[in-house]
Amino acid sequence: MLYTTFVVSTIITLFIVYRDIDNLFSSKFVISYVVFLILYFIYFIITTAINMGKLKWFDIRKRIYRFITSFVFLSGTSIICYYFLEPTEIDYYRIFPITFGTSLGVVFFDLAFLGRK
């Protein structure tokens, strides 16, 4: 039910923003949607932490190694792409947060949805 609410609310919010609908209900709906997203994000963090606590140390160490490996690989790839596309300026403040979030999401994504099997 939570996932369905998320998908339906996202579609409605995108429609409101795309059509530039400006009335009291739409404004309250978009604000409520932002609050829902924040709470949804907190829920995923807590669920991931609880499920990570259920893992064995070997599995945690393996995930941390995969995270570091993917972060270094994605960062290096992004820096190389920036070097060839825009050699005058490499924006490290843009590269590192994106690669950090992507690596974190890829490695720990399943913990938010699935428990330990």
PDB file as gemmi writes it, atoms N, CA and C in Angstrom:
CRYST1    1.000    1.000    1.000  90.00  90.00  90.00 P 1                      
ATOM      1  N   MET A   1       0.829  -1.191   0.000  1.00  0.00           N  
ATOM      2  CA  MET A   1       0.000   0.000   0.000  1.00  0.00           C  
ATOM      3  C   MET A   1       0.879   1.264   0.000  1.00  0.00           C  
ATOM      4  N   LEU A   2       2.000   1.185   0.706  1.00  0.00           N  
ATOM      5  CA  LEU A   2       2.908   2.331   0.767  1.00  0.00           C  
ATOM      6  C   LEU A   2       3.511   2.633  -0.603  1.00  0.00           C  
ATOM      7  N   TYR A   3       3.885   1.580  -1.334  1.00  0.00           N  
ATOM      8  CA  TYR A   3       4.476   1.765  -2.647  1.00  0.00           C  
ATOM      9  C   TYR A   3       3.449   2.298  -3.646  1.00  0.00           C  
ATOM     10  N   THR A   4       2.217   1.818  -3.549  1.00  0.00           N  
ATOM     11  CA  THR A   4       1.154   2.306  -4.426  1.00  0.00           C  
ATOM     12  C   THR A   4       0.873   3.779  -4.163  1.00  0.00           C  
ATOM     13  N   THR A   5       0.839   4.164  -2.904  1.00  0.00           N  
ATOM     14  CA  THR A   5       0.638   5.570  -2.553  1.00  0.00           C  
ATOM     15  C   THR A   5       1.756   6.432  -3.117  1.00  0.00           C  
ATOM     16  N   PHE A   6       2.973   5.933  -3.036  1.00  0.00           N  
ATOM     17  CA  PHE A   6       4.116   6.663  -3.571  1.00  0.00           C  
ATOM     18  C   PHE A   6       3.987   6.872  -5.082  1.00  0.00           C  
ATOM     19  N   VAL A   7       3.664   5.813  -5.810  1.00  0.00           N  
ATOM     20  CA  VAL A   7       3.577   5.900  -7.270  1.00  0.00           C  
ATOM     21  C   VAL A   7       2.435   6.817  -7.692  1.00  0.00           C  
ATOM     22  N   VAL A   8       1.264   6.653  -7.097  1.00  0.00           N  
ATOM     23  CA  VAL A   8       0.108   7.478  -7.463  1.00  0.00           C  
ATOM     24  C   VAL A   8       0.362   8.947  -7.107  1.00  0.00           C  
ATOM     25  N   SER A   9       0.907   9.206  -5.942  1.00  0.00           N  
ATOM     26  CA  SER A   9       1.203  10.586  -5.529  1.00  0.00           C  
ATOM     27  C   SER A   9       2.243  11.229  -6.432  1.00  0.00           C  
ATOM     28  N   THR A  10       3.226  10.454  -6.858  1.00  0.00           N  
ATOM     29  CA  THR A  10       4.235  10.983  -7.762  1.00  0.00           C  
ATOM     30  C   THR A  10       3.627  11.372  -9.105  1.00  0.00           C  
ATOM     31  N   ILE A  11       2.760  10.531  -9.627  1.00  0.00           N  
ATOM     32  CA  ILE A  11       2.108  10.830 -10.902  1.00  0.00           C  
ATOM     33  C   ILE A  11       1.240  12.085 -10.786  1.00  0.00           C  
ATOM     34  N   ILE A  12       0.471  12.181  -9.717  1.00  0.00           N  
ATOM     35  CA  ILE A  12      -0.393  13.356  -9.528  1.00  0.00           C  
ATOM     36  C   ILE A  12       0.446  14.622  -9.363  1.00  0.00           C  
ATOM     37  N   THR A  13       1.520  14.539  -8.587  1.00  0.00           N  
ATOM     38  CA  THR A  13       2.379  15.704  -8.380  1.00  0.00           C  
ATOM     39  C   THR A  13       3.054  16.136  -9.676  1.00  0.00           C  
ATOM     40  N   LEU A  14       3.531  15.183 -10.460  1.00  0.00           N  
ATOM     41  CA  LEU A  14       4.125  15.524 -11.751  1.00  0.00           C  
ATOM     42  C   LEU A  14       3.101  16.198 -12.667  1.00  0.00           C  
ATOM     43  N   PHE A  15       1.877  15.721 -12.648  1.00  0.00           N  
ATOM     44  CA  PHE A  15       0.814  16.333 -13.449  1.00  0.00           C  
ATOM     45  C   PHE A  15       0.545  17.765 -12.993  1.00  0.00           C  
ATOM     46  N   ILE A  16       0.479  17.969 -11.677  1.00  0.00           N  
ATOM     47  CA  ILE A  16       0.234  19.315 -11.132  1.00  0.00           C  
ATOM     48  C   ILE A  16       1.358  20.266 -11.514  1.00  0.00           C  
ATOM     49  N   VAL A  17       2.585  19.817 -11.385  1.00  0.00           N  
ATOM     50  CA  VAL A  17       3.733  20.670 -11.685  1.00  0.00           C  
ATOM     51  C   VAL A  17       3.840  20.915 -13.192  1.00  0.00           C  
ATOM     52  N   TYR A  18       3.622  19.884 -13.995  1.00  0.00           N  
ATOM     53  CA  TYR A  18       3.742  20.031 -15.441  1.00  0.00           C  
ATOM     54  C   TYR A  18       2.671  20.970 -16.002  1.00  0.00           C  
ATOM     55  N   ARG A  19       1.455  20.857 -15.506  1.00  0.00           N  
ATOM     56  CA  ARG A  19       0.355  21.696 -15.983  1.00  0.00           C  
ATOM     57  C   ARG A  19       0.329  23.071 -15.317  1.00  0.00           C  
ATOM     58  N   ASP A  20       1.177  23.270 -14.336  1.00  0.00           N  
ATOM     59  CA  ASP A  20       1.257  24.527 -13.589  1.00  0.00           C  
ATOM     60  C   ASP A  20      -0.098  24.914 -12.998  1.00  0.00           C  
ATOM     61  N   ILE A  21      -0.698  23.934 -12.332  1.00  0.00           N  
ATOM     62  CA  ILE A  21      -1.993  24.153 -11.671  1.00  0.00           C  
ATOM     63  C   ILE A  21      -1.730  24.881 -10.369  1.00  0.00           C  
ATOM     64  N   ASP A  22      -2.387  25.999 -10.182  1.00  0.00           N  
ATOM     65  CA  ASP A  22      -2.142  26.832  -9.012  1.00  0.00           C  
ATOM     66  C   ASP A  22      -3.453  27.129  -8.293  1.00  0.00           C  
ATOM     67  N   ASN A  23      -3.765  26.263  -7.329  1.00  0.00           N  
ATOM     68  CA  ASN A  23      -4.892  26.534  -6.439  1.00  0.00           C  
ATOM     69  C   ASN A  23      -4.536  25.997  -5.060  1.00  0.00           C  
ATOM     70  N   LEU A  24      -5.415  26.196  -4.113  1.00  0.00           N  
ATOM     71  CA  LEU A  24      -5.119  25.837  -2.724  1.00  0.00           C  
ATOM     72  C   LEU A  24      -4.914  24.330  -2.557  1.00  0.00           C  
ATOM     73  N   PHE A  25      -5.780  23.529  -3.192  1.00  0.00           N  
ATOM     74  CA  PHE A  25      -5.677  22.074  -3.052  1.00  0.00           C  
ATOM     75  C   PHE A  25      -4.367  21.553  -3.627  1.00  0.00           C  
ATOM     76  N   SER A  26      -3.995  22.023  -4.811  1.00  0.00           N  
ATOM     77  CA  SER A  26      -2.770  21.527  -5.426  1.00  0.00           C  
ATOM     78  C   SER A  26      -1.536  21.927  -4.624  1.00  0.00           C  
ATOM     79  N   SER A  27      -1.534  23.119  -4.081  1.00  0.00           N  
ATOM     80  CA  SER A  27      -0.404  23.550  -3.252  1.00  0.00           C  
ATOM     81  C   SER A  27      -0.278  22.689  -2.007  1.00  0.00           C  
ATOM     82  N   LYS A  28      -1.399  22.419  -1.357  1.00  0.00           N  
ATOM     83  CA  LYS A  28      -1.364  21.566  -0.156  1.00  0.00           C  
ATOM     84  C   LYS A  28      -0.977  20.137  -0.514  1.00  0.00           C  
ATOM     85  N   PHE A  29      -1.428  19.672  -1.670  1.00  0.00           N  
ATOM     86  CA  PHE A  29      -1.082  18.315  -2.083  1.00  0.00           C  
ATOM     87  C   PHE A  29       0.421  18.181  -2.328  1.00  0.00           C  
ATOM     88  N   VAL A  30       1.013  19.144  -3.000  1.00  0.00           N  
ATOM     89  CA  VAL A  30       2.454  19.093  -3.280  1.00  0.00           C  
ATOM     90  C   VAL A  30       3.258  19.196  -1.985  1.00  0.00           C  
ATOM     91  N   ILE A  31       2.843  20.046  -1.070  1.00  0.00           N  
ATOM     92  CA  ILE A  31       3.528  20.151   0.229  1.00  0.00           C  
ATOM     93  C   ILE A  31       3.397  18.839   1.002  1.00  0.00           C  
ATOM     94  N   SER A  32       2.215  18.253   0.975  1.00  0.00           N  
ATOM     95  CA  SER A  32       2.010  16.964   1.643  1.00  0.00           C  
ATOM     96  C   SER A  32       2.871  15.881   1.000  1.00  0.00           C  
ATOM     97  N   TYR A  33       3.005  15.939  -0.308  1.00  0.00           N  
ATOM     98  CA  TYR A  33       3.834  14.969  -1.017  1.00  0.00           C  
ATOM     99  C   TYR A  33       5.297  15.092  -0.603  1.00  0.00           C  
ATOM    100  N   VAL A  34       5.793  16.305  -0.443  1.00  0.00           N  
ATOM    101  CA  VAL A  34       7.179  16.509  -0.016  1.00  0.00           C  
ATOM    102  C   VAL A  34       7.387  15.959   1.399  1.00  0.00           C  
ATOM    103  N   VAL A  35       6.434  16.204   2.286  1.00  0.00           N  
ATOM    104  CA  VAL A  35       6.516  15.651   3.643  1.00  0.00           C  
ATOM    105  C   VAL A  35       6.487  14.124   3.589  1.00  0.00           C  
ATOM    106  N   PHE A  36       5.625  13.562   2.735  1.00  0.00           N  
ATOM    107  CA  PHE A  36       5.557  12.114   2.559  1.00  0.00           C  
ATOM    108  C   PHE A  36       6.889  11.568   2.065  1.00  0.00           C  
ATOM    109  N   LEU A  37       7.536  12.248   1.123  1.00  0.00           N  
ATOM    110  CA  LEU A  37       8.841  11.806   0.627  1.00  0.00           C  
ATOM    111  C   LEU A  37       9.898  11.792   1.719  1.00  0.00           C  
ATOM    112  N   ILE A  38       9.885  12.808   2.559  1.00  0.00           N  
ATOM    113  CA  ILE A  38      10.861  12.870   3.658  1.00  0.00           C  
ATOM    114  C   ILE A  38      10.635  11.712   4.630  1.00  0.00           C  
ATOM    115  N   LEU A  39       9.380  11.480   4.997  1.00  0.00           N  
ATOM    116  CA  LEU A  39       9.072  10.369   5.906  1.00  0.00           C  
ATOM    117  C   LEU A  39       9.375   9.019   5.261  1.00  0.00           C  
ATOM    118  N   TYR A  40       9.118   8.892   3.975  1.00  0.00           N  
ATOM    119  CA  TYR A  40       9.402   7.669   3.221  1.00  0.00           C  
ATOM    120  C   TYR A  40      10.913   7.401   3.207  1.00  0.00           C  
ATOM    121  N   PHE A  41      11.699   8.450   3.031  1.00  0.00           N  
ATOM    122  CA  PHE A  41      13.152   8.327   3.040  1.00  0.00           C  
ATOM    123  C   PHE A  41      13.651   7.884   4.414  1.00  0.00           C  
ATOM    124  N   ILE A  42      13.103   8.461   5.472  1.00  0.00           N  
ATOM    125  CA  ILE A  42      13.478   8.070   6.839  1.00  0.00           C  
ATOM    126  C   ILE A  42      13.110   6.613   7.094  1.00  0.00           C  
ATOM    127  N   TYR A  43      11.934   6.196   6.609  1.00  0.00           N  
ATOM    128  CA  TYR A  43      11.508   4.802   6.745  1.00  0.00           C  
ATOM    129  C   TYR A  43      12.505   3.864   6.077  1.00  0.00           C  
ATOM    130  N   PHE A  44      12.952   4.204   4.860  1.00  0.00           N  
ATOM    131  CA  PHE A  44      13.915   3.357   4.170  1.00  0.00           C  
ATOM    132  C   PHE A  44      15.243   3.294   4.900  1.00  0.00           C  
ATOM    133  N   ILE A  45      15.685   4.389   5.473  1.00  0.00           N  
ATOM    134  CA  ILE A  45      16.946   4.382   6.214  1.00  0.00           C  
ATOM    135  C   ILE A  45      16.837   3.478   7.437  1.00  0.00           C  
ATOM    136  N   ILE A  46      15.752   3.594   8.171  1.00  0.00           N  
ATOM    137  CA  ILE A  46      15.559   2.768   9.368  1.00  0.00           C  
ATOM    138  C   ILE A  46      15.444   1.299   8.999  1.00  0.00           C  
ATOM    139  N   THR A  47      14.667   0.993   7.955  1.00  0.00           N  
ATOM    140  CA  THR A  47      14.507  -0.395   7.527  1.00  0.00           C  
ATOM    141  C   THR A  47      15.829  -0.985   7.067  1.00  0.00           C  
ATOM    142  N   THR A  48      16.595  -0.211   6.329  1.00  0.00           N  
ATOM    143  CA  THR A  48      17.901  -0.678   5.868  1.00  0.00           C  
ATOM    144  C   THR A  48      18.836  -0.924   7.045  1.00  0.00           C  
ATOM    145  N   ALA A  49      18.831  -0.036   8.032  1.00  0.00           N  
ATOM    146  CA  ALA A  49      19.698  -0.207   9.209  1.00  0.00           C  
ATOM    147  C   ALA A  49      19.302  -1.451   9.995  1.00  0.00           C  
ATOM    148  N   ILE A  50      18.005  -1.673  10.151  1.00  0.00           N  
ATOM    149  CA  ILE A  50      17.545  -2.864  10.887  1.00  0.00           C  
ATOM    150  C   ILE A  50      17.943  -4.132  10.147  1.00  0.00           C  
ATOM    151  N   ASN A  51      17.718  -4.162   8.827  1.00  0.00           N  
ATOM    152  CA  ASN A  51      18.073  -5.353   8.049  1.00  0.00           C  
ATOM    153  C   ASN A  51      19.581  -5.541   7.955  1.00  0.00           C  
ATOM    154  N   MET A  52      20.333  -4.463   7.993  1.00  0.00           N  
ATOM    155  CA  MET A  52      21.785  -4.595   7.983  1.00  0.00           C  
ATOM    156  C   MET A  52      22.283  -5.169   9.302  1.00  0.00           C  
ATOM    157  N   GLY A  53      21.593  -4.828  10.394  1.00  0.00           N  
ATOM    158  CA  GLY A  53      21.963  -5.383  11.687  1.00  0.00           C  
ATOM    159  C   GLY A  53      21.740  -6.884  11.766  1.00  0.00           C  
ATOM    160  N   LYS A  54      20.873  -7.412  10.932  1.00  0.00           N  
ATOM    161  CA  LYS A  54      20.589  -8.848  10.907  1.00  0.00           C  
ATOM    162  C   LYS A  54      21.620  -9.635  10.105  1.00  0.00           C  
ATOM    163  N   LEU A  55      22.437  -8.929   9.312  1.00  0.00           N  
ATOM    164  CA  LEU A  55      23.430  -9.609   8.481  1.00  0.00           C  
ATOM    165  C   LEU A  55      24.625 -10.059   9.311  1.00  0.00           C  
ATOM    166  N   LYS A  56      25.308 -11.042   8.790  1.00  0.00           N  
ATOM    167  CA  LYS A  56      26.543 -11.494   9.417  1.00  0.00           C  
ATOM    168  C   LYS A  56      27.665 -10.538   9.037  1.00  0.00           C  
ATOM    169  N   TRP A  57      28.722 -10.526   9.848  1.00  0.00           N  
ATOM    170  CA  TRP A  57      29.826  -9.604   9.633  1.00  0.00           C  
ATOM    171  C   TRP A  57      30.469  -9.823   8.265  1.00  0.00           C  
ATOM    172  N   PHE A  58      30.543 -11.074   7.817  1.00  0.00           N  
ATOM    173  CA  PHE A  58      31.134 -11.364   6.504  1.00  0.00           C  
ATOM    174  C   PHE A  58      30.343 -10.679   5.386  1.00  0.00           C  
ATOM    175  N   ASP A  59      29.012 -10.729   5.458  1.00  0.00           N  
ATOM    176  CA  ASP A  59      28.170 -10.093   4.433  1.00  0.00           C  
ATOM    177  C   ASP A  59      28.290  -8.568   4.472  1.00  0.00           C  
ATOM    178  N   ILE A  60      28.390  -8.007   5.666  1.00  0.00           N  
ATOM    179  CA  ILE A  60      28.554  -6.554   5.788  1.00  0.00           C  
ATOM    180  C   ILE A  60      29.885  -6.124   5.191  1.00  0.00           C  
ATOM    181  N   ARG A  61      30.939  -6.866   5.500  1.00  0.00           N  
ATOM    182  CA  ARG A  61      32.263  -6.543   4.982  1.00  0.00           C  
ATOM    183  C   ARG A  61      32.288  -6.661   3.461  1.00  0.00           C  
ATOM    184  N   LYS A  62      31.608  -7.652   2.908  1.00  0.00           N  
ATOM    185  CA  LYS A  62      31.544  -7.822   1.467  1.00  0.00           C  
ATOM    186  C   LYS A  62      30.791  -6.663   0.804  1.00  0.00           C  
ATOM    187  N   ARG A  63      29.722  -6.193   1.430  1.00  0.00           N  
ATOM    188  CA  ARG A  63      28.964  -5.053   0.902  1.00  0.00           C  
ATOM    189  C   ARG A  63      29.781  -3.759   0.968  1.00  0.00           C  
ATOM    190  N   ILE A  64      30.503  -3.572   2.056  1.00  0.00           N  
ATOM    191  CA  ILE A  64      31.332  -2.369   2.182  1.00  0.00           C  
ATOM    192  C   ILE A  64      32.440  -2.386   1.132  1.00  0.00           C  
ATOM    193  N   TYR A  65      33.018  -3.545   0.874  1.00  0.00           N  
ATOM    194  CA  TYR A  65      34.046  -3.660  -0.166  1.00  0.00           C  
ATOM    195  C   TYR A  65      33.452  -3.343  -1.536  1.00  0.00           C  
ATOM    196  N   ARG A  66      32.257  -3.869  -1.828  1.00  0.00           N  
ATOM    197  CA  ARG A  66      31.594  -3.563  -3.109  1.00  0.00           C  
ATOM    198  C   ARG A  66      31.256  -2.084  -3.213  1.00  0.00           C  
ATOM    199  N   PHE A  67      30.859  -1.461  -2.096  1.00  0.00           N  
ATOM    200  CA  PHE A  67      30.558  -0.031  -2.099  1.00  0.00           C  
ATOM    201  C   PHE A  67      31.799   0.784  -2.435  1.00  0.00           C  
ATOM    202  N   ILE A  68      32.910   0.495  -1.777  1.00  0.00           N  
ATOM    203  CA  ILE A  68      34.143   1.240  -2.021  1.00  0.00           C  
ATOM    204  C   ILE A  68      34.609   1.033  -3.458  1.00  0.00           C  
ATOM    205  N   THR A  69      34.535  -0.196  -3.937  1.00  0.00           N  
ATOM    206  CA  THR A  69      34.951  -0.493  -5.305  1.00  0.00           C  
ATOM    207  C   THR A  69      34.099   0.251  -6.325  1.00  0.00           C  
ATOM    208  N   SER A  70      32.785   0.214  -6.144  1.00  0.00           N  
ATOM    209  CA  SER A  70      31.917   0.891  -7.109  1.00  0.00           C  
ATOM    210  C   SER A  70      32.057   2.408  -7.012  1.00  0.00           C  
ATOM    211  N   PHE A  71      32.291   2.946  -5.815  1.00  0.00           N  
ATOM    212  CA  PHE A  71      32.481   4.384  -5.659  1.00  0.00           C  
ATOM    213  C   PHE A  71      33.748   4.844  -6.380  1.00  0.00           C  
ATOM    214  N   VAL A  72      34.830   4.108  -6.200  1.00  0.00           N  
ATOM    215  CA  VAL A  72      36.087   4.474  -6.853  1.00  0.00           C  
ATOM    216  C   VAL A  72      35.953   4.332  -8.370  1.00  0.00           C  
ATOM    217  N   PHE A  73      35.323   3.261  -8.826  1.00  0.00           N  
ATOM    218  CA  PHE A  73      35.154   3.054 -10.266  1.00  0.00           C  
ATOM    219  C   PHE A  73      34.282   4.137 -10.894  1.00  0.00           C  
ATOM    220  N   LEU A  74      33.139   4.434 -10.284  1.00  0.00           N  
ATOM    221  CA  LEU A  74      32.252   5.459 -10.834  1.00  0.00           C  
ATOM    222  C   LEU A  74      32.879   6.851 -10.767  1.00  0.00           C  
ATOM    223  N   SER A  75      33.583   7.139  -9.687  1.00  0.00           N  
ATOM    224  CA  SER A  75      34.258   8.437  -9.582  1.00  0.00           C  
ATOM    225  C   SER A  75      35.336   8.581 -10.649  1.00  0.00           C  
ATOM    226  N   GLY A  76      36.131   7.547 -10.802  1.00  0.00           N  
ATOM    227  CA  GLY A  76      37.180   7.579 -11.826  1.00  0.00           C  
ATOM    228  C   GLY A  76      36.615   7.716 -13.223  1.00  0.00           C  
ATOM    229  N   THR A  77      35.552   6.981 -13.510  1.00  0.00           N  
ATOM    230  CA  THR A  77      34.910   7.077 -14.819  1.00  0.00           C  
ATOM    231  C   THR A  77      34.349   8.475 -15.055  1.00  0.00           C  
ATOM    232  N   SER A  78      33.716   9.051 -14.042  1.00  0.00           N  
ATOM    233  CA  SER A  78      33.162  10.402 -14.185  1.00  0.00           C  
ATOM    234  C   SER A  78      34.257  11.442 -14.393  1.00  0.00           C  
ATOM    235  N   ILE A  79      35.344  11.313 -13.651  1.00  0.00           N  
ATOM    236  CA  ILE A  79      36.451  12.264 -13.799  1.00  0.00           C  
ATOM    237  C   ILE A  79      37.073  12.158 -15.193  1.00  0.00           C  
ATOM    238  N   ILE A  80      37.230  10.941 -15.689  1.00  0.00           N  
ATOM    239  CA  ILE A  80      37.776  10.755 -17.037  1.00  0.00           C  
ATOM    240  C   ILE A  80      36.836  11.343 -18.086  1.00  0.00           C  
ATOM    241  N   CYS A  81      35.525  11.125 -17.917  1.00  0.00           N  
ATOM    242  CA  CYS A  81      34.558  11.698 -18.866  1.00  0.00           C  
ATOM    243  C   CYS A  81      34.591  13.219 -18.826  1.00  0.00           C  
ATOM    244  N   TYR A  82      34.646  13.797 -17.638  1.00  0.00           N  
ATOM    245  CA  TYR A  82      34.740  15.249 -17.523  1.00  0.00           C  
ATOM    246  C   TYR A  82      36.034  15.760 -18.155  1.00  0.00           C  
ATOM    247  N   TYR A  83      37.116  15.010 -17.990  1.00  0.00           N  
ATOM    248  CA  TYR A  83      38.405  15.446 -18.530  1.00  0.00           C  
ATOM    249  C   TYR A  83      38.353  15.541 -20.050  1.00  0.00           C  
ATOM    250  N   PHE A  84      37.690  14.558 -20.689  1.00  0.00           N  
ATOM    251  CA  PHE A  84      37.621  14.580 -22.146  1.00  0.00           C  
ATOM    252  C   PHE A  84      36.545  15.511 -22.673  1.00  0.00           C  
ATOM    253  N   LEU A  85      35.457  15.690 -21.938  1.00  0.00           N  
ATOM    254  CA  LEU A  85      34.361  16.536 -22.417  1.00  0.00           C  
ATOM    255  C   LEU A  85      34.561  18.008 -22.060  1.00  0.00           C  
ATOM    256  N   GLU A  86      35.005  18.275 -20.847  1.00  0.00           N  
ATOM    257  CA  GLU A  86      35.228  19.650 -20.386  1.00  0.00           C  
ATOM    258  C   GLU A  86      36.573  19.718 -19.660  1.00  0.00           C  
ATOM    259  N   PRO A  87      37.669  19.740 -20.374  1.00  0.00           N  
ATOM    260  CA  PRO A  87      38.978  19.662 -19.718  1.00  0.00           C  
ATOM    261  C   PRO A  87      39.351  20.901 -18.905  1.00  0.00           C  
ATOM    262  N   THR A  88      38.652  22.009 -19.117  1.00  0.00           N  
ATOM    263  CA  THR A  88      39.023  23.219 -18.381  1.00  0.00           C  
ATOM    264  C   THR A  88      38.566  23.169 -16.929  1.00  0.00           C  
ATOM    265  N   GLU A  89      37.450  22.531 -16.676  1.00  0.00           N  
ATOM    266  CA  GLU A  89      36.967  22.490 -15.290  1.00  0.00           C  
ATOM    267  C   GLU A  89      36.348  21.130 -14.977  1.00  0.00           C  
ATOM    268  N   ILE A  90      36.821  20.540 -13.910  1.00  0.00           N  
ATOM    269  CA  ILE A  90      36.248  19.298 -13.408  1.00  0.00           C  
ATOM    270  C   ILE A  90      35.568  19.637 -12.094  1.00  0.00           C  
ATOM    271  N   ASP A  91      34.278  19.415 -12.026  1.00  0.00           N  
ATOM    272  CA  ASP A  91      33.484  19.800 -10.864  1.00  0.00           C  
ATOM    273  C   ASP A  91      33.404  18.627  -9.876  1.00  0.00           C  
ATOM    274  N   TYR A  92      34.349  18.578  -8.942  1.00  0.00           N  
ATOM    275  CA  TYR A  92      34.385  17.490  -7.974  1.00  0.00           C  
ATOM    276  C   TYR A  92      33.191  17.530  -7.019  1.00  0.00           C  
ATOM    277  N   TYR A  93      32.670  18.733  -6.750  1.00  0.00           N  
ATOM    278  CA  TYR A  93      31.511  18.860  -5.869  1.00  0.00           C  
ATOM    279  C   TYR A  93      30.254  18.302  -6.513  1.00  0.00           C  
ATOM    280  N   ARG A  94      30.274  18.108  -7.801  1.00  0.00           N  
ATOM    281  CA  ARG A  94      29.148  17.497  -8.492  1.00  0.00           C  
ATOM    282  C   ARG A  94      29.374  16.004  -8.693  1.00  0.00           C  
ATOM    283  N   ILE A  95      30.606  15.607  -8.904  1.00  0.00           N  
ATOM    284  CA  ILE A  95      30.921  14.207  -9.191  1.00  0.00           C  
ATOM    285  C   ILE A  95      30.762  13.330  -7.957  1.00  0.00           C  
ATOM    286  N   PHE A  96      31.400  13.715  -6.847  1.00  0.00           N  
ATOM    287  CA  PHE A  96      31.468  12.822  -5.698  1.00  0.00           C  
ATOM    288  C   PHE A  96      30.117  12.565  -5.018  1.00  0.00           C  
ATOM    289  N   PRO A  97      29.241  13.540  -4.824  1.00  0.00           N  
ATOM    290  CA  PRO A  97      27.945  13.201  -4.222  1.00  0.00           C  
ATOM    291  C   PRO A  97      27.091  12.274  -5.085  1.00  0.00           C  
ATOM    292  N   ILE A  98      27.143  12.463  -6.392  1.00  0.00           N  
ATOM    293  CA  ILE A  98      26.356  11.607  -7.282  1.00  0.00           C  
ATOM    294  C   ILE A  98      26.883  10.177  -7.261  1.00  0.00           C  
ATOM    295  N   THR A  99      28.195  10.017  -7.347  1.00  0.00           N  
ATOM    296  CA  THR A  99      28.757   8.667  -7.330  1.00  0.00           C  
ATOM    297  C   THR A  99      28.604   8.011  -5.962  1.00  0.00           C  
ATOM    298  N   PHE A 100      28.676   8.808  -4.891  1.00  0.00           N  
ATOM    299  CA  PHE A 100      28.474   8.264  -3.545  1.00  0.00           C  
ATOM    300  C   PHE A 100      27.048   7.733  -3.394  1.00  0.00           C  
ATOM    301  N   GLY A 101      26.071   8.521  -3.789  1.00  0.00           N  
ATOM    302  CA  GLY A 101      24.672   8.105  -3.676  1.00  0.00           C  
ATOM    303  C   GLY A 101      24.351   6.923  -4.563  1.00  0.00           C  
ATOM    304  N   THR A 102      24.890   6.919  -5.771  1.00  0.00           N  
ATOM    305  CA  THR A 102      24.658   5.799  -6.678  1.00  0.00           C  
ATOM    306  C   THR A 102      25.259   4.517  -6.129  1.00  0.00           C  
ATOM    307  N   SER A 103      26.475   4.581  -5.653  1.00  0.00           N  
ATOM    308  CA  SER A 103      27.129   3.393  -5.092  1.00  0.00           C  
ATOM    309  C   SER A 103      26.397   2.890  -3.858  1.00  0.00           C  
ATOM    310  N   LEU A 104      26.006   3.808  -3.007  1.00  0.00           N  
ATOM    311  CA  LEU A 104      25.275   3.435  -1.795  1.00  0.00           C  
ATOM    312  C   LEU A 104      23.947   2.780  -2.152  1.00  0.00           C  
ATOM    313  N   GLY A 105      23.253   3.347  -3.116  1.00  0.00           N  
ATOM    314  CA  GLY A 105      21.974   2.803  -3.533  1.00  0.00           C  
ATOM    315  C   GLY A 105      22.088   1.443  -4.174  1.00  0.00           C  
ATOM    316  N   VAL A 106      23.101   1.258  -5.012  1.00  0.00           N  
ATOM    317  CA  VAL A 106      23.261  -0.012  -5.709  1.00  0.00           C  
ATOM    318  C   VAL A 106      23.617  -1.133  -4.726  1.00  0.00           C  
ATOM    319  N   VAL A 107      24.485  -0.853  -3.793  1.00  0.00           N  
ATOM    320  CA  VAL A 107      24.968  -1.897  -2.888  1.00  0.00           C  
ATOM    321  C   VAL A 107      23.960  -2.232  -1.793  1.00  0.00           C  
ATOM    322  N   PHE A 108      23.274  -1.227  -1.252  1.00  0.00           N  
ATOM    323  CA  PHE A 108      22.393  -1.466  -0.112  1.00  0.00           C  
ATOM    324  C   PHE A 108      20.908  -1.403  -0.448  1.00  0.00           C  
ATOM    325  N   PHE A 109      20.545  -1.342  -1.732  1.00  0.00           N  
ATOM    326  CA  PHE A 109      19.154  -1.177  -2.149  1.00  0.00           C  
ATOM    327  C   PHE A 109      18.265  -2.324  -1.685  1.00  0.00           C  
ATOM    328  N   ASP A 110      18.765  -3.542  -1.786  1.00  0.00           N  
ATOM    329  CA  ASP A 110      17.923  -4.684  -1.445  1.00  0.00           C  
ATOM    330  C   ASP A 110      17.600  -4.783   0.038  1.00  0.00           C  
ATOM    331  N   LEU A 111      18.396  -4.171   0.891  1.00  0.00           N  
ATOM    332  CA  LEU A 111      18.134  -4.222   2.334  1.00  0.00           C  
ATOM    333  C   LEU A 111      16.897  -3.437   2.733  1.00  0.00           C  
ATOM    334  N   ALA A 112      16.518  -2.454   1.943  1.00  0.00           N  
ATOM    335  CA  ALA A 112      15.338  -1.659   2.263  1.00  0.00           C  
ATOM    336  C   ALA A 112      14.059  -2.426   2.000  1.00  0.00           C  
ATOM    337  N   PHE A 113      14.107  -3.385   1.087  1.00  0.00           N  
ATOM    338  CA  PHE A 113      12.888  -4.102   0.693  1.00  0.00           C  
ATOM    339  C   PHE A 113      12.827  -5.520   1.201  1.00  0.00           C  
ATOM    340  N   LEU A 114      13.969  -6.169   1.326  1.00  0.00           N  
ATOM    341  CA  LEU A 114      13.986  -7.575   1.686  1.00  0.00           C  
ATOM    342  C   LEU A 114      14.664  -7.797   3.015  1.00  0.00           C  
ATOM    343  N   GLY A 115      14.161  -8.752   3.746  1.00  0.00           N  
ATOM    344  CA  GLY A 115      14.822  -9.138   4.984  1.00  0.00           C  
ATOM    345  C   GLY A 115      15.884 -10.180   4.663  1.00  0.00           C  
ATOM    346  N   ARG A 116      16.498 -10.689   5.681  1.00  0.00           N  
ATOM    347  CA  ARG A 116      17.535 -11.695   5.503  1.00  0.00           C  
ATOM    348  C   ARG A 116      16.878 -13.027   5.180  1.00  0.00           C  
ATOM    349  N   LYS A 117      17.403 -13.715   4.159  1.00  0.00           N  
ATOM    350  CA  LYS A 117      16.830 -15.006   3.759  1.00  0.00           C  
ATOM    351  C   LYS A 117      17.562 -16.144   4.414  1.00  0.00           C  
TER     352      LYS A 117                                                      
END                                                                             
